[in-house]
Amino acid sequence: MASMALNSPSSNHFVNDGYTSFSRVRLCSFSFESSLYGFKIPRRQLSLSVNETRTTRPKPACYSGSEPLKASSQSFDVVIVGAGIIGLTIARQFLIGSDLSVAVVDKAVPCSGATGAGQGCIWMVHKNPGSQTWELTKRSHQLWKRLAETIRDQGMDPLQVLGWKKTGSLLVGRTPGDSIILRERVRQLSEAGLTAEYLPSNELLSVEPALFVGSDGGAAFVPDDCQLDALRTVSYIEKVNRSFTLEGRYAEFYHEPVAGLVRSTSSGEVEAVQTSNNTLYGKAIVVAAGCWSQSLMHDLFRGSNVKLDVLVKPRKGHLLVLENFNSLQLNHGLMEVGYVDYENSILTPGLNDQSQTLSVSMTATMDTMGNLILGSSRQFAGFSTEVEDSIILHIWKRAGDFIPKLKELSLKNFIKNRNVRVGLRPYMPDGKPVIGHVPGLSNMFLATGHEGGGLSMALGTAEMVVDMVLGNPTHVDNSPFAAQGRCC
């Protein structure tokens, strides 16, 4: 990447052709009036509806059809770097919740990173009510459920649109010690207001016949947990975002790596994002680049007086997908209790560095297409996305420890009906995402470091980022996620 430009001509950051009035289905709405660094935003109704009637602004001169707007130099209110689930939902929240214009930039295409390689779990069963991510996760899950309900109210099927289904989740264990942990988890979840119960081995067998945990085992059961299909969900969010293109309020710049920043010579604030093909001026800049955020920020601020080290790094994960699997049926999402504490570690062959230790824990879901999805592994292996057959074998064997039917089958029999998802989770050492201002730059924000919880926390993160940019009170305390003191 090129170093950032330190000089730039003055530019108007806003599209100055007026803001439109909207007639919308009033669903899950609230009014707000705020400002974006002194820019007054009209009072609006926030709606989750896609079926809208608009009075549109005139099309920009460079607009030429249904494809997202492209231009060599363009001004937007908000420029978002990163088109994963975090970046796209932030864009959506700005579009449905304000009259601001938004550009999304990515070096590849949506769902090409951790989002597309995930399992689609929207679960609370493995979350700790005492953790600093609890309220953000809980809020985000509420928003996902509200979105599914809104889609249903519009006459569409959330199962078809999002791959959404309420399966409930089971956090399972096989030892007396596991059962103690699981009973305590149920108590904590119940006290935190969730519906949760402990299922001993015999009761567990009645609700999930394919699962075996032995006479000493059991499970924490959260019946309201859900799952979705990441690809369908991203497609839907893209459809929502692109519906604002005709107004000149939304544009996508994919396959365009960010090459640098343009900063004001007077204030030092970031004025624009320079891509490989375009200069995108923005009043607010949001970096949501997942595990690439650290190297990206290093490159963007090289040679400047901004000292920032985003500690996020890639944590590689494998999932095994057995397509059209009909040898057994799972009724719920499954996760072993060891996943929560990163147990079941295996030293990767040929590696002496303990940081390369591989962790494999059982997770299992059935998606809407009848595919069995088994996971999951964790390892630090740089930015490698190479499939490692030895890890797939570990995942298969670990799943067989809990689902005996799999031991009767050979993984070799599924060569033609299997695929492997490999993703890089954006890992933060303290287990919390970074959401907030870049220290020293009031108009630049970070939203990264969600590790395996990006999909789960996406809507809550998007809401938080938009509220912070607009200067509104946040629904969830954002102080635990601040970059200050965590990104030096």
N, C-alpha and C positions, 0 to 999 in steps of 0.2 A: 504494500500500500504506500501511496505517496504521503509525504508529510503534509500537515494541514497548511492552508493558506492563511497568512496573518494579515493580509490586507484585502479589502473588498470594497466595491462601490456601495454607496448607500442603497437600500432597497426597501420598498414597501412590502411588509410580510403578509398583508391580508389582501384577499381578492376584493376589490372595492366596487362591486356592482350590486351591492345591497343584499339583504338576507330575505329569505322567502317565508311565506306563511304556509302552514301545514294544516290539513284536515286529516286526523288519524283516528283509528279505533282507540278509545281511551282505556288501555289495559295496564294495570300495575303502574300507574302514573303518579308523578309528583311534580310540582312546579319548583323552579329555582331561578334566581337571577344573580349573576355573579360577574366577575371580570377576569380577563386573561391579561395579567400584568397591566391593568389600567384600561383594557379594552372592554367596553360594556357589552354584555351578552343579553339579548332580548329574553324576556320571560318566556319559558317554553314548557310544554308538557312532555315528559319522558315516557315513551311507549316502547314496548317490546314487539310491537306489531310490524310485520313486513308489508302487509297489504295496506298501502298508503295512497292517498290522493294528494298530489303536490302542485303548488304553483311554483314552477321552476324558475331559476335565474336564467338569463340568456346563456346559451352555450358559448364557451370560450372559442376564439377563432380557430384554435388548433384542434378542436374536437372534430372527429370525423367518423362517427358511428357508434356502435355499441361497445367497442373495446375501451378499456380504461384510458384516461387521458395520458398523453405523452407529450413532453416538451423538453427543449434543450435547457431552458431556464424558466422556472415557475415558482410562484409564491403560494405557500400554504400556511394556515394557522399552526398546524402541527405536522411534524415529520417524524415518522416512526421507523427506526432501523430494526428490522427483524420481522419476518412473516410467519413465525411459529404461532402457537395458540395464544401466547401472551400478547404478541404484537397485534394480531388480528382482532382479538377481543378488545384491546385498548382502542383500536381504530373504530370498532363498532360502537363502543360506549360513547366516544366523542360524537359520532355521527347521529346516533339516536337521541343523545342527551344534550346537544347544543347545536348551534348553527355554524360551528367551526368547520373549516376544510382540512382534509387529512390526506397525507401521502404516506404510503407504506413502501419501504425499500428492502430488498433482500438480494443477497448474492446468488440465491438459487430460486426455489419456488416454495409455496406454503406446504407444510406437512412433510418437508424433506429432512427434518431433524428429529429431535426426541419425540415430538408430537406424533408423527406418523409411525413411530416404532413402539408406541405404548400399548397398554392393555385396556385403556378406557375406563378405569375404575373411578367411580365417584363414591368413595367409601369413607366412613368415619370409624369403623370398627377398630382400626389399628392406630388411630390418633389418640394422643395423650391430652386429656382436658387441661392439664397443668402446663402445657407447652405454650410458647409464645406464638406459635402458628395456629393454635386451636381456633381462635375467634375468626381469623381470616379464612381458614378452611371451612368453618361452619357457615359463615356468611356466603362464601362462594357456592357451597352446596345448596343453600336456600335459593340463590339466584339461578342455578342450573334447573332446579325443580320448578321454579317460577317460569322459566323460559319454556320448559316442556309443557307446562300447563297452558301457557299462552298459545303455543303452537297447536295444542289440542283444541283450545277455544276458537281458533281460526279455521277449524274444520280439517286440519291436517293431522297426520298420525306421527307423534314423536318417534315411534319405532322406525318408521320409514325415513323421516327427516334427519334424525340425529343418531339412529341406532339405539335409542333410549329405551331402557327397560328397568323396572324395579325388580331386582332379583333378591335383594337382601345379601348380606355378606356373613361369612363364617371365618373367624380367626381361630385356628385349630391347634391343638397340642396333643402329645401322646404320653406324657409322663405325669406323675403326681405333681412335680414342680410346675409343669406347664399349667395344670389345672388350677393351682393356687394363683398363678399370674392371671389367668383368664377370668377367674371369679372376681379378682380385684379390678380388672379392667371393666367388667360389667358393672360393678358398683360405681366406679368413677364415671362411666358413660351415663348411667342412670341419674346420678346426682347432677350431672351437667345438662340434664333435660332430654336426653335421647332415650328412645325405646330400645332396651337391650336386655338380653337374658342369657343365663348360662345353661348350656345343654350338655348333660352328661353323656357318656358314650352310647347308652341304649337309646336315648331320645335323639341323638344326633343321627344314628343309623336310620331312624324312621323318616327324617326329613331329607337326608342325603345318602341314599343306599349305596352309592358307589364309593363312599368315603369310609376309611377304616382308621381308627386311632387307638384301638386296643381298649381293654377294660379300665385302664387308668386315665385315659384321655378324655377330652371334652372340647367344647367350643364356646366362644363368645359370639352371640348371634345378634346382629342389628338388622331387623327386617326391612327398614326403610332405605337401606343403601341401594345405589343404582349403578348402572354402567351405561356407556355409550360407545359409539364407533367414532374414532377420531377423524377418519377420512370423511365420513358423512357430515360430521359436525363442522369441520373446517369448510367443506363445500357450502353448507348452509350459511355460515358466517360470511364467507366470500360473497354469496348471493345478496345478503343484506347490505354489505358494504358497497357492492357494485351498483345497487339500486340508487345510490346517491351520485353516481357518475354523471348522469344527465344534468344535474344541477351544477356541475363543476366543483363539487365538494369532495370528490374522492378520486384518487389516482394510485395506480400500482406501478412500481418500477422494479420488476423482477429480473433476475440474471444481471444485476447491476451491483457489483461490489462497491462498498463505500471506500472512497479513496482519500478523503480528507474532510476537514471542517473549514468553514470560512468564519472568521471572528471579527467583530467590530474593533476598529483601531481606537475608538474612544472609550467604550464601556468594557471591552474584552469579552462580552457575551458572544455565544455562538449564534451566527446569523444564518448559516446555511450548511447543508450536507452536500458534499461533492461526491457524486458517484462516477462510475466509469464513463457515463454518457451524459449526465445531467447535473445541473446545480439547482438544488431544491432549497429555497429560502423558507424558513419557518420561525414563527415567534416562539414556539416551544419544540424542543427536540427530545425524543424518548428513545433510549437505547434498550432494546429487548432482544438481544442477539444470543441468548442462551449461553452455552459454554464458550462461545467465541467472544463474549463480551470483554474478557480480560485482554486478550491480544488486540482486539479492535480498539479498545480505549488506549492501550499503550501506543499503538500506531498513530491514533488520532491526535494525541497530546505530546508526541515526541518533539522535543525542542522547545516546548512551551514552559510556562511557569506553573502549570497545573500539575500537581503531584497526586496521582491516583492509582492505586493498585486494587483492582477488583479481584478478589481472591477466588472467584469462581473458576473451576476447572472441570474438564470432562470426566464423567464417570460412565464407563461403557457398560451396556446391558444387552443381554440376549433374551429373546422370546422365541419359543418354538410354536408354530401354528400348524396344526393338522387339519387339513381342509375336508369339509363334508364328513366329519367324524361321526360314525353311528354305532360304535362299539359300546358306548355307554352314554348316559345323559347326566349332566350336572344341573341341579336346580338353583344353585346359589354361586356367588363368587367365593372362592376359597383362598385363604392365605395362612401359612403356618406362622405360629407365634414367633419363631426364630427370625422371621423377616424383619420384625420390628427392632430387634437388637443386633442385627447383622451377624447372626450366628452361622454355623455350618460353613466355616471358612476352609478353603482348600488352597494350598500354596501352588501357584501356577508353575508347571514343570519348566525347569531351566532358568527360573528367576530367583535370585537371592534377595532382592529388595522386598522387604515385608510390605511396602506400600503397594506392591503388585498383587497382594493376596486376593484370591478370588473368593467371593461369597455367593453361594447358591442356596436359595430358599424356595420352597414350593408355593407357587401361586397358580390358580387354574380358573378359567372362565370359559363359558360357551358364548360365542357371539351370535348375532342375529342371523348369520348365514349357516349356522350349524358347525362352525369351526371350533375346535378345541385349542385354546391358547394356554400354553404352559410357560412358566417362568420360575424364577427370574434370577439373573446373575448380576453381580456388581463387581467391577474391577477398575483400577486406574491403569489405563494403557495408552495415555496420550490421546491423540485424535484418531486413532485407528478404528475403523469400522469393519475390519475384516472378520468374517465369520470364522469362529474357532470350533471345530467339530468336537473337540474334547469337552467344551463347555456345554454344547447341546446334549452330549451323552450324560453329563452330570445332571442337567435339568430333567432329562427323561428318567434317570434312575431315582432322583429325589421325588419326582411326582409319583413314581411307582410305590414308594414307601407309604404314601397316603392313599393311593388309588390302586388297589391290588390288581384290578383288571388289566392295567397297563403292563404288569409284569408278564402277563400271558401273551403279550404282543411283542413283536420285534420292531424296533425303530426302522430297520432296513425295509420293512414292508410299506413304509410311507414315503419312500423317496420321491415318487411322482405326485404325491398329495400333501406335500409339506413345504412350508417356507420358513425362513428365519428372519426375524426382525432384529436389527442391531441399531441401537441409538446411543447418543451421548447425552447423559443427563447433566445439567448444569449444577455442579455440586459446590456448596458453600461449607466451610469447615464447621461453622456453628449451627448448621442445619436450618438456617432461616434465609429466605430470599432477600435480595436487596431491592427495596422499592423506595425511591425518593430522589431528592436533589443530588446532583453531582456537587460535592463541596466546592464552593467558590464560583459556581455558575448557576445562577438562580433560574435560568430558563432551560437547563438540561437535566434530564431525569434518567434514572436507571430502573429497570424492571427485569431482574434476572436472578438466577440462583435457586430456582424452585426444585431442583433435582427431579425426582420422580413424581412430584406433585403439581407439575405445571398445568395439566388439564384440570385437575381437581381444584386448584386455586385460581384458575384463569379469570373467572368473572369477578371474583372479589378483588383480585389484583387490578383488573381494568377499572373497576369502580373507584378504587383507591387512587390510582394514578390520575384519573380524570378529575376527581375532587381536589387533589393536590394542585394540579395545573390551574384549575379554575378558582382556587382559593376557597373552596367550600370545606366545611367540617367533614371529616372522614367518618364512615360508619363504624370502622374498626380502628383502634389506636395504631397509628402508623409508626410510632417511635421505635419499636423493636426492629424495624426493617430499614432504618436510616443507614445511609452509606457512611455518614460521619462516625469516625471511631472504628469502623469495620473495614473500610477501604482506604488505606493510607497511601 
